Amino acid sequence: MARILILEDEIESRKALEKMIGKISAEITVDAAADLARARLLLSSAVSFDLFFLDVNLKPEELGDISGIRFAEEIRSRRQYEFTPLVMVTSVAGLEMEAYRRLHCYQYVVKPYVQSDVEEVVKKVLFHLHAKNRSFIIVKRNGINYKIFCDEIMFCRAIPRGVCLFLKNEQIEVPYLSIHKLLEKLPKEAFFQCHRTFVVNRNAVKYYDLVNQVIQVEGSSEWIDIGVTFKPEVRRVLHGESQ
């Protein structure tokens, strides 16, 4: 889930932006404010925001008004929002350099809103938000550390002097890493050992047969052996039973 705060004084523009964001994903919650007072209440509430859309000019009757930028300064003054993406919105040219330089803005959008522009910004933020929350392991290969997202690992097999990670789109051989040490790195709720040479991602299991003692995972035609001593554990894990 992601949460977005919109600060936009024009009611039609605000509704249009809310509608555009709503089309992108059902996993987004939008809180909208028409003025600084409401925006400050939201900012001080118990909820946490992942992205801000801030209208630069909240008082169009006042020449040179930059209330939105002032509110952006308030956001940046809070430690939890030091690096949270800010998108400044305006129909006035010439303010973008100040916002980018002083407030480290993520992007600048000129009104009227365009669905493709809004979608591009939000999807980028959602991608990085998802990546930040994904569990991963670090493995060393040829002297280089590699970051491997756990949900990309379908299963792992022991090989001479190492292990082979079978990912969704590739295979990676990692020398000097044992199955036992690999299991210590992987999240226990997602991975289990079914054989002395195999570790499987339970979320990738397509089919398992305890009679013939084999497992098949998504995207692979290879049959993974279930060791006799591992059958009770495999049954427990794949049936969602607790120890």
C-alpha positions in Angstrom: 0.0 0.0 0.0 1.1 3.6 -0.7 -0.3 6.9 0.6 -0.2 10.2 -1.3 -0.9 13.7 0.0 -2.3 16.2 -2.5 -2.3 19.9 -1.7 -4.3 21.7 -4.4 -6.6 24.6 -3.9 -8.5 24.4 -7.1 -11.4 21.9 -6.6 -11.6 20.7 -10.2 -7.8 20.2 -10.5 -7.8 18.4 -7.2 -10.6 16.1 -8.2 -8.9 15.5 -11.6 -5.6 14.5 -9.9 -7.4 12.2 -7.4 -9.2 10.5 -10.3 -6.0 10.0 -12.3 -4.2 8.5 -9.3 -7.1 6.3 -8.6 -6.8 4.8 -12.1 -3.2 3.7 -11.5 -3.7 1.3 -8.6 -6.2 0.2 -6.1 -3.4 0.0 -3.5 -3.0 3.7 -3.3 -4.7 5.8 -0.6 -5.1 9.5 -1.4 -5.5 12.3 1.2 -6.4 15.7 -0.4 -6.2 19.1 1.1 -7.5 22.4 -0.3 -5.4 24.6 2.0 -2.4 24.7 4.3 -4.4 24.2 7.5 -5.8 20.9 6.3 -2.4 19.8 4.8 -0.7 20.5 8.1 -3.3 18.5 10.0 -2.7 15.6 7.7 1.1 16.0 8.0 0.9 15.8 11.8 -1.5 12.9 11.8 -0.5 9.3 12.7 -0.4 8.2 9.0 2.7 8.3 6.9 3.0 9.5 3.3 5.1 8.0 0.4 4.6 10.9 -2.1 3.5 14.5 -2.1 1.8 16.5 -4.9 2.1 20.2 -3.9 0.5 23.1 -5.8 3.1 25.9 -5.7 0.5 28.7 -5.8 -2.3 28.3 -3.3 -3.3 32.0 -3.3 -3.7 32.9 -7.0 -5.0 36.3 -6.1 -1.6 37.1 -4.6 1.2 37.9 -7.1 4.3 35.7 -6.6 2.6 33.4 -4.0 4.7 30.3 -3.3 2.7 28.8 -0.4 3.3 25.3 -1.7 7.0 25.7 -1.6 6.8 27.0 1.9 4.8 23.9 2.9 7.4 21.7 1.1 10.0 23.3 3.5 7.9 22.2 6.4 7.8 18.7 5.0 11.5 18.6 4.6 12.1 19.8 8.1 10.6 16.5 9.4 13.2 13.8 9.6 10.8 11.1 8.4 10.2 13.0 5.1 13.8 14.1 4.5 13.9 12.1 1.3 10.3 11.4 0.5 9.5 12.3 -3.2 8.0 15.8 -3.6 6.2 16.7 -6.9 5.7 20.4 -7.3 2.7 21.5 -9.4 2.2 24.9 -11.0 1.0 26.8 -14.1 3.6 29.4 -13.4 7.0 29.1 -15.1 10.3 30.1 -13.5 10.0 28.6 -10.0 11.3 25.1 -10.8 15.0 25.8 -10.2 14.4 27.1 -6.7 12.3 24.1 -5.8 14.7 21.6 -7.3 17.8 23.1 -5.7 16.5 23.9 -2.2 14.0 21.1 -1.7 15.4 18.2 -3.7 12.1 17.8 -5.7 11.5 14.5 -7.3 9.7 16.1 -10.3 7.9 19.2 -11.6 4.5 19.1 -13.2 2.8 21.9 -15.1 -1.0 22.2 -15.0 -3.3 21.1 -16.5 -2.6 17.6 -15.4 -2.0 14.9 -18.0 -2.7 11.2 -17.1 0.5 9.9 -18.6 2.6 12.4 -16.7 0.9 11.6 -13.4 1.1 7.9 -14.0 4.8 8.0 -14.8 5.6 9.8 -11.6 3.4 7.6 -9.4 4.5 4.3 -10.9 8.2 5.2 -10.4 7.6 5.9 -6.8 5.6 2.7 -6.3 8.4 0.7 -8.0 11.0 2.1 -5.6 8.7 1.7 -2.6 8.1 -1.9 -3.5 11.8 -2.5 -4.1 12.6 -0.9 -0.7 10.2 -3.3 1.1 11.4 -6.5 -0.8 13.6 -8.8 1.2 17.0 -9.6 -0.4 20.3 -11.4 0.2 23.8 -10.4 -0.7 26.0 -13.1 -2.3 29.6 -12.8 -3.4 30.7 -14.0 -6.9 34.1 -13.3 -8.5 34.9 -10.9 -5.8 31.7 -8.8 -6.4 28.7 -8.5 -4.1 25.4 -9.1 -5.7 22.0 -8.1 -4.3 19.4 -10.8 -5.1 15.7 -10.2 -4.3 14.3 -13.2 -2.5 11.1 -13.3 -4.5 13.1 -13.7 -7.6 14.6 -17.0 -6.3 12.5 -20.1 -7.3 14.7 -22.7 -5.8 18.4 -23.5 -5.0 20.5 -26.5 -5.5 23.8 -27.5 -4.0 26.6 -27.9 -6.6 30.3 -28.9 -6.0 31.8 -26.2 -3.8 28.8 -23.9 -3.8 25.1 -23.4 -4.7 23.2 -22.5 -7.8 20.3 -20.0 -7.5 17.5 -20.6 -10.0 15.9 -17.2 -10.5 12.9 -16.3 -12.6 15.0 -15.4 -15.6 18.5 -16.7 -14.9 20.7 -19.0 -12.9 23.6 -17.8 -10.7 26.3 -20.1 -9.3 27.7 -18.9 -6.0 30.9 -20.5 -4.9 31.9 -21.3 -1.3 28.3 -21.0 -0.1 26.6 -24.1 1.4 22.9 -24.9 1.5 23.0 -24.5 5.3 24.5 -21.1 5.1 22.2 -20.0 2.4 19.2 -21.0 4.5 20.4 -18.7 7.3 20.3 -15.8 4.8 16.8 -16.5 3.4 13.6 -15.5 5.1 12.4 -18.6 7.0 8.7 -17.9 6.3 9.3 -18.2 2.5 11.9 -20.9 2.0 12.2 -24.5 3.2 14.6 -27.4 2.6 13.1 -30.4 0.9 16.3 -32.4 0.3 19.9 -32.2 1.5 20.7 -30.5 -1.9 17.5 -28.5 -2.5 15.9 -25.4 -1.0 12.6 -24.2 -2.4 10.6 -20.9 -2.4 7.2 -22.0 -1.1 5.5 -19.2 -3.1 6.9 -20.7 -6.3 5.6 -24.2 -5.8 3.4 -25.3 -8.7 2.9 -28.9 -7.8 4.2 -31.4 -5.2 3.8 -35.2 -4.9 4.6 -36.8 -1.6 4.0 -40.3 -3.0 6.6 -39.9 -5.7 8.6 -37.5 -3.5 8.9 -34.6 -6.0 8.2 -30.9 -6.3 7.8 -28.7 -9.4 8.1 -24.9 -9.3 6.6 -22.3 -11.6 8.6 -21.7 -14.8 10.7 -24.8 -14.5 10.3 -28.3 -16.0 12.8 -29.7 -13.5 11.5 -32.1 -10.8 13.0 -31.4 -7.4 13.5 -34.3 -5.1 11.9 -34.6 -1.7 14.2 -36.4 0.7 12.7 -39.1 2.9 13.7 -37.4 6.2 12.2 -34.0 4.8 8.7 -35.3 4.0 7.1 -34.3 7.3 8.6 -30.8 7.0 7.5 -30.5 3.4 3.9 -31.6 4.3 3.8 -29.1 7.2 5.1 -26.2 5.2 3.0 -26.7 2.1 -0.2 -27.3 4.2 0.5 -24.1 6.2 0.7 -26.0 9.5 2.6 -24.6 12.5 5.3 -26.4 14.3 
